Amino acid sequence: MKQIHNEQEFNTAIQNDKISVILFTTKWCGDCMFIKPFMPSVEAAYDTYDFYEIDRDEMMDLAQELEIMGIPSFVSFKNGKEVSRFVSSLRKTRPEIEAYLDALKDVEE
């Protein structure tokens, strides 16, 4: 998963005709650490998407602008426009993340 550290990197990442899936996370978040072990295989299974990670605490202004307070959370973009979000403060399971990514297939076409 590619890391985003500033707004310029974020803006570049979302200006893509592929779907860009942005994961907001932090190092201290137990629910974020829960998904870390299985995310590489999820990324491999959904290789038509580009995956990025943002440390919410490092980019709090962007998180607030996008109304991301709960983590881990996912926001997806295509051609610079938000197309979907899976945002809450609840723990995400692998089946929930995969269902979210499956639903993005309609946006791909």
C-alpha positions in Angstrom: 0.0 0.0 0.0 1.4 3.3 -1.0 1.8 6.0 1.7 0.5 9.5 1.3 2.1 12.2 3.4 0.8 15.5 2.1 -2.0 17.1 0.1 0.0 17.2 -3.1 0.5 13.4 -2.9 -3.2 13.0 -2.1 -4.4 15.1 -5.0 -2.1 13.2 -7.4 -3.4 9.9 -6.1 -7.0 10.7 -6.6 -6.6 12.1 -10.1 -6.7 8.6 -11.6 -9.0 6.9 -14.0 -8.6 3.8 -11.9 -10.3 3.7 -8.5 -8.1 5.0 -5.7 -8.9 3.5 -2.4 -7.7 5.6 0.5 -7.3 4.0 3.9 -7.3 6.5 6.9 -5.5 4.9 9.8 -3.1 5.6 12.7 -0.3 3.7 14.4 -2.0 3.7 17.8 -5.4 2.5 16.6 -6.1 -1.2 17.6 -8.8 -1.6 15.0 -6.4 -0.3 12.4 -3.7 -2.8 13.5 -6.4 -5.6 13.3 -6.8 -5.1 9.5 -3.1 -4.7 8.7 -2.2 -8.5 8.5 -4.9 -9.2 5.8 -4.8 -6.0 3.8 -1.9 -7.1 1.5 -4.0 -10.1 0.3 -7.1 -8.0 -0.1 -5.1 -5.5 -2.2 -3.8 -8.4 -4.3 -7.4 -9.7 -4.9 -8.6 -6.2 -5.9 -5.6 -5.3 -8.1 -7.7 -3.2 -10.5 -7.8 -0.6 -7.7 -4.9 1.6 -6.4 -4.6 1.5 -2.6 -3.1 4.3 -0.5 -2.7 4.8 3.2 -2.9 8.1 5.1 -2.0 8.5 8.8 -5.1 10.5 9.9 -3.1 12.2 12.7 -0.4 13.3 10.2 -3.1 14.8 7.9 -5.8 15.9 10.3 -6.9 18.9 8.2 -7.6 16.6 5.2 -9.4 14.1 7.5 -11.6 16.9 8.9 -12.3 18.2 5.4 -13.4 14.7 4.3 -15.3 14.2 7.7 -13.1 11.2 8.7 -13.0 11.0 12.4 -13.5 7.3 12.9 -10.7 5.0 11.9 -9.9 2.8 10.1 -12.0 4.3 7.3 -12.0 4.0 3.5 -12.8 6.7 0.9 -12.6 5.9 -2.8 -12.1 8.3 -5.7 -12.1 8.2 -9.4 -11.0 11.0 -11.6 -10.7 13.3 -8.6 -14.3 12.7 -7.4 -15.3 10.8 -4.3 -17.3 7.7 -5.5 -17.8 5.8 -2.2 -16.9 5.7 1.5 -16.8 3.2 4.3 -16.4 5.6 7.3 -17.2 4.8 10.9 -15.4 4.3 14.2 -16.2 0.6 14.2 -13.8 -2.2 13.6 -13.8 -3.4 10.0 -13.7 -7.1 9.2 -12.2 -8.6 6.1 -15.7 -9.6 4.7 -17.0 -6.0 5.3 -14.0 -4.5 3.5 -14.3 -7.0 0.6 -18.1 -6.2 0.4 -17.2 -2.5 0.2 -14.6 -3.1 -2.5 -17.1 -5.4 -4.4 -19.6 -2.6 -4.5 -17.0 -0.4 -6.2 -17.2 -2.6 -9.3 -20.3 -0.7 -10.5 -18.2 2.5 -10.4 -15.4 1.0 -12.4 -17.5 0.6 -15.6 
